[in-house]
């Protein structure tokens, strides 16, 4: 939300301000300059009651009425003096000695630089309620009621403009970064640092000299931001440091049109290792999140669209335990036309259209984007009935497993027993009884990655692209998964040869990731019911946990 478009915190006006920082400065100026209106200001007569004709000994409570501008300043000073224990002389505000004056106390809706931006009262040490919004203006803290008011005003503005809120993660979602010291020898030999220094307006790799880092923009990111900005008010939200977040924002938004005062970093979080919508001045009912890590959004999973992780640099692959050649080392990249960002942009367009096109049937302010996301997701595997074979540990409850839940969220029906209504058997080995049943009854037999791919692509994927390996071929993968055996030199040389024919498992991952990776990406798959290691699951990037952003 743009605070510049939000109504003024002043109770005397509901109009917006062109600049929220200027608005706060004006509030403080009014409060600090209010002494000039006391007591010699001619307008102070408005504080004097006109009751001379009434009996002298009658007691009466009089509410101070103040004009919109100068009176507001006097009222703030009165409140401040009351808060500070300074009494107001009755002869200055009432004609009768027995007149009691009731002055409304300031609710302190927020603080700016340690002072209430309505009355100017310093913030007490114990008064730490509310949420800090330092990314909007250093020293800004808003109370709950003020946050609710601003969100309500923002919601009206957004719906009038047919926009929703989009929160964007940085690392592995929009970009991939590496420290210069972590660049591999292969990357150095290919001149990756030289490429980052080229004076090319269309280049996608940059050097952050002050941080000794390289950053690679994900393919399609510029077109993505341009089109998404027509449908969403966008925020950056990263677990990275503020300085890093600002530098990346400059690369993504050099003219500052997408993220003005909307770059949130780890110092803005209200919970350690967690991201939250409490620091977003936008209603949760219109907020969509794009992030590669589900774990950091524990309280907002219904708003989240999980992104396929972008691993461009070798250090990124190593960080997640992949003993494979990185995209940079292979001199490859995701395809723009059907890569992760192009895919999710189509999903966002569908969500946006459904949200606003159903407005004729219901009050738009009652719409909830979380329900729209759920509806769109359930269409992906609608009509499919799945049975899992040796995908989960033997002693586990299938209904509690991630893959089972993922399939159900995509609209599939999951079962533990085969029958004529089953459409798919999900397995990692052709030798199981259920796998043989699927073949004999002409049912789809697919690898678990078929579900993962559908989860990222938001479309049912071709089953033939995700076959289950025969037992003999699979046995080698089992050994590698258990021992963590590294690729042999021969494997590496063969994989480096351009045009090498991909293995079946490579095709599965390439369909999801839009990138050519070697068959060793399959190491760490579920083997005879053993649960996948989180980092290995992310070969196509399905993980519930992950390290913090760079």
N, C-alpha and C positions, 0 to 999 in steps of 0.2 A: 504494500500500500504506500502511496505517496502521502506523507504527512503534510506536504504542501497543499494537498487537496482536501485535507481534513478540516472540519469545522474548528473554529477557535475554541480553546479551553475556557475562554471567558464566558460566564453565565449570561452576560448581557448581549451576547451576539452569537448567532449560529452560522455566520458566513465563514467561508474558507479563507485561508491566507496563501499568498503566492510563495511564501518561504517560511517553513516552520521555525527554522532557527531565528529568522527575523521576528517572528511572532513571539518567541520566548524572550528575546531581547526587549521587545516592546512591553511585554508583561512586567519584566523586571524594572524597566525604566519608569513605568507607571507607579510601581510600588515604591521605588526609591525616591521618586520625585514628589510623592504625595504630600510630604510635609509642607510644601509650599501652599497647599490648599487648606492648611490648618494654622491658626484659626482665622486669619485675616482674609481669606478668600471670600469674595462676596457671595459666591455660590453656597457658602456654608449656611446661609440662611435657610436652605432647604432642610437643614437638620433641626431647625427650631419649630416646635409645634405652635399652632395658632389657637390655643385653647384658653386665652386669658379670661374668656367669659364664663368658664366653668368654675365650680367651687374650689377654693384654695386647698381645702383639706381632703379632697377626693384623690384617691390613688388610681393611677391608670398606667397600663403598659402601652408603650408606644413603639411600634416597629419602625426602625429608621428606613425611610425611603430615599433612595439616591438616584440621581439621573444616570443615564447610560455611560457617560464618560468621566467627567470630573468627579461626580458622586461616587463612581466605582473606585476611584483612587482614594477618596476619603474613607470609604468603607473598609478598604484593605488596610489602611493605616490604623483605623479604629480596632480592627481585628488583631493587627499585629501588636498594638499597644496592650490590648487585653491579654493576649497570649504572653506578653512579657511582663505582665503585672502592673502596667501603667494605667492608672484610672483616668477616666474622662470626666472633666469637671461638668457638673450638671448645668451650671449657668451658661455653658457654651453650647448646650444642645437642647435645653428646655427652659421655659420661662418660670415654671413653678418649682419650688424647692422640693416638692414631694413627687415630682415626675420620675418614673422609672423607665429607663430606655433599654430595650432589648436589641442587642446587636448580634446578627448572625455570624457564627464562627466559620472560618474558611475550612473546607474539607480537605485542603491540601491535595489536589488531584495528582500532582507530580512535582518533581524537583529538578532544577537545572543549576548545575554548579553548586549544589548544596543548599539552594534557596527555593522555596515554594514559588513556582512561576505565576501564581495568582496573587498571593499576599506578600511575598518576599521574606517570610519567616524562615530562619535557618532550620535545616533538618536536624532533628535530635539524633544523638548517637544510637539510641535504641529504636528509632523509627527507620527500619530498613525494609519495610514492606514494599510490595510492588516489584517491578521487573526493570532492570537496567537496559536501556536501548542505546548503548554507547556507539553502535555502528551507525546510528542516525545522527547523533550529536554527542560529543564527549560530555559526560556528566549528566546525561538525561536519564531520569528514572520516573516511571509512570505507575500510578496506583491502579488497582484492579478495576475500579469503576471507570477510570479515564480510558483504560485500555479497551474495555467493553464498549464505551461510547465511540471511540475512534474506529473500532472494528465495525460497529454498526453503520457508521457514516460511510466507511470505505465500502462496505457490502452494497449499499445503495448505489454508490458511484460505479462500482464494477458491474453490477447487473444492468445498470442503465447503458453502459458501454459494451455490454455482452462480453465481458471478460471474467476469467477465473484467475486463481493465484497458482503459480508454478514455482516450486522450490527445487533448485538444481545443485546437486553435488558437483564437485570438481574432479578430483583424482579418480581415475578409472571410469569416470562417467562422461565428462566432456574433454578431459585431457589425460596425459600420462607424463610424469616428470621423473627425472633421475638426477642424482648428484654427479657432478663432473668426475669425482673420484671413483664412482661406481660404473663408469662406462667400460664395457668389455673391450678386449683387444680387437675382436672382430669388428666392433662398431667403430673403433678408432681407425682401423685399416680401411674401412669403407668411407671415411671422411665425414662422419656424422656431425662433428663439431664445426667443420667447414661449412656444411650445408646450413647450419643454424646462423651463420654469419652473413649469408648472402643477402644482398639488398634487393629482395624480391617481394613485392606487396602481396603476392599470392602464396608465399611460403607458409608452411604449417609447423615448422620447428624453430624454436627460439632459444636464445641464451639469456638466462637471468644472471647477469654478471655479479650483482650485489649478493646473490645467494649461491653462486657457484653451482648452478643447475641448468639443465636443459629441459625444455617443455615441448611436448608434441601435441598439437591440437587434433582431436579426433576427426576423421573425415566427415564432412557434411555439417560440421558444427556451426559454421557461419550461416548457412542457409536455414539450419534448424532454428537458430535464435531469431533470425529475421521473421520467419513464418510464425513461430510460437509467440512472438511479441504482439502479433495481431489478435491473439486469442487469450493471452495471459499477461498478468502483471508478474514480473519475474524477480526472484531472489537468488543469490548465490549463498549456499550454506555448506561450509566445509569444516572439517576437523583440523585443518591446517592453521598455521599462525596467521595473524591479521596482515602482516607485511606481505606474506606469500599470497594470501587471498587477493589483496589489492593489486599485486603485480599481475596475477593471472587475469583478473577482471579487466585490466588495461589491455591485455592481449585479445580477450574475447569481445570487449566493448570499448574500443579506443575513443569513440566519441561520447561515451557515457550516456547513451540513450536507453539502454536495456536495464542497467542496474544502478541508477542514481540513489545513493544512500541505502542500498539494499545488498550489501556484501557482509555476510555474517561469518565469523570465524570461531575458533574454539574458545576464545576469551569471552564470547558473548553467551555461551551455553550456560544454562542454569543448573545442569546436572553433569557430573563428571562422566566422560565417555558416552554421553547421550546427546542426541539432537532433539529439540522439541519445538512445537509450534507456538509455545508461549512467548517467544521472542519475535514472532511474526505478527505484524499489525494487519492481519487478514483473517477472516473467519475460517475455522476448520472445515466448515461445510462447503467451501469452495476451493480448498487447497489440495493440489496434486503434487506429489513428491517424486522426483527421479533420483535414485541413489543405487549404487552397486552393493551396499551393505544394509541388510535388513536389521541387524542387531542394534544399530544405533537409533532406530526408530521404534523402540519397544511400545511406546504409547500411541503410535500413529500408523500402525501397519495397514489399516484400511485406506489410508491416503497414499500409500506407497506403490509405485510401479518399480519393480526391481530391474535394474539395468544389467546387461551383460558387461562384464569387466573388460576394459580396454588395456591390454598388455602390449605396449609397443617396444619398450626398452628391455634389454636383457636383465637389468636389475629388478624389474617388475616381475618377470618370470621367476627369477630366483627367490624373490620375496614370498611368492606363493607356492614355492616348492616344485616348479616345473623344470625338469631337466631337458628343455627343448630349445631349439633356436628361436630367438625372438623375431618379431616382425621386422625390426630394424636390421638384425643380422641377416635376415632372408631377403632384405630389400623389398618387402611386401607391405601391404596395408589393407585395412578393411575397404570394401567397395562402398562408394558413396551411395550408389543407387539402391542397394538393399542391405546396407550396414545397420548397425544398432540404432543410430540416431534417426535414420530415414524410417526405420520400422516403427520406432516409438512415436515419431511425429504423426504417422497415420493413426496410431492409437489415440493420441491426444486430440486429433481432429474429430474422431468418432465420439469421444467422451464429451467434447465441447458441443458438438451438434446435438447429441441426445439431451444434454443438460438444458440447452436453451430451446430446442424444438418442442419439448414437452411442456413448455411454459403455458401454452394455451389450455392445457388440461389441469394445471395446478398453479398456485401462487408461486412465482419464481423465487421469492425469498424463502420458501419452504423447501426448495430443492436441496438435495445433498449429493455432492459429487462422489462421496464414498459409495453410495448406493449405485450410482451410474458405473463406477469402476467395477464394482462387483458384478453388475449385470453384463457388461461387455466381456469381462473375463470368463464368465460362465458359458459364454457362447462358443469358446474355443474348442472344447472337447464334448460339447453337447451331443448326446446320442451314442456315446462310447461307454461300454461296460468293460472294466479291466479286472484281470486277475494277475496277481504277482506271484512269481515263482523263484524262490531262493534269493530274493532281493533284500529281504530284511533278516536280521538275526533270528535264530530259531526260537529264542525265549522272549522275543519282543511282541508287543501288541501292534499288529499292522496298522490299526486305525490311528496310532500315535506317531507313526513314522512320517518324516517330511515328504517323501515321495507320494505317499497315500493322500496326505492333506493337499499337496500341490495339485494332484489330479482332480480331487473333488472341487477345489477352488476354480479349476478350469472347466467345471461342468460335467466331468465324467462320474459314472457310478462305479464304485470299487467293491469287489467281492473277494471272499477267501476261497470260494468253490467254483468250479467250472460247470457251466450248463449251456443249453442251446442259445441263451440270450447274450452270452459273453462275446464281445467283438474283438478283444485284444488280450493276449497273454504277454506280460512284461517279464522278461527274464534276462539273465546274463550268460546262460548256458543252454545249448540245445539238448543236453542229456537229461533234463528233468522230465518227470512224468507229464506235467502240465504243458511243457514246451512241445513234447511229442504229441500230446492231445491237440494242441493248436494246429500243428502241421497236418495231422490226420483229419481234422475237421475243417480244414481250409479257413482257419481264423488268422488274424494278424498276429505275428510273433515279432515283438519289437524290443529293442534295448531300452533301459530306463532313460537314456538320453533323448529318446523321442518325446517324453513328457517334459524334460527340461527345455528342449528346443521350442516346444509349443508354448511354454511359459514365457520365454523371452520374445518369441516371434508373434505371440498373440494370434496365431493361426495354427490349425491342425497341419502338421508336417507330413510329407509323403512317407508312408511306412517303409517303403523299399529303401529309403536312405538310412534306415536305422536297423539293419539286420542283426541277428544274434550269431556270434561266431561258433563254428563247430567246436566240439570238445577238444580236439587235438590242438587247434590253433589257440584256443582259449587257455590251455594249460600253461603256455609260455607267459601269457599275461598274468596268470595267477602267481607264478614264481616271481616275476618282476614286481608285482604289487606288494608281495610279502617281503622280498629282500631289498627292494629299492634299487635294483640293479640299474646301473647307468647305461646309456647308449654306448655301443662300441664305436671305435673309430670308423669302422666300415659303414655302420649305420649312418653316422654323421656325414660321411663323404657321399653316400648314396642319396641321402635326403637333400644334400646341397645341389644335386644335379637338377638343372631346370627341366621342367617337363616330366619329372619322374611320376610314374603312375601312383595315384593315391591309394592307400589301403581303404577297405570298407569303413573302418573307424575314422579315418581322416575325413572321408566324405561327410560323415555324420557331423563332425565338429565344424567343418567348413560351411556346411549349410546353416549352422547356427551362428558362427562367428564371422563368416565372410572372410576367412583367412586360411592359408595353407599351413597346417601344423603337422608334425610327424606323429606316427602311430604311438610313440611313447607317451603322448598326452593321455592315453588310456590307462597308464599305470595308476593304481590307486582306486580303480572302480570297485564297486561292491563285488566281493568274491565269496560265493557260497554263503550268503547271508550276512557277511561282515559289513558293518556300516562304513560308508565312505569317510575318509578324512576330509575335513572341511576344505582344506586348501586344494585337494585333488578334485573335489566336486567342481571347483571353479575353473576347470579346464574348459567348461562352457559357462562358467561363472555362476553356478547356483550354490551360494553359501548363505548360511544364516548369520555367520560371524566373520569378522575380518579385522585386520589391523587398522589403526586410525589412518586418516588421510595424511599425505606427506606434509 
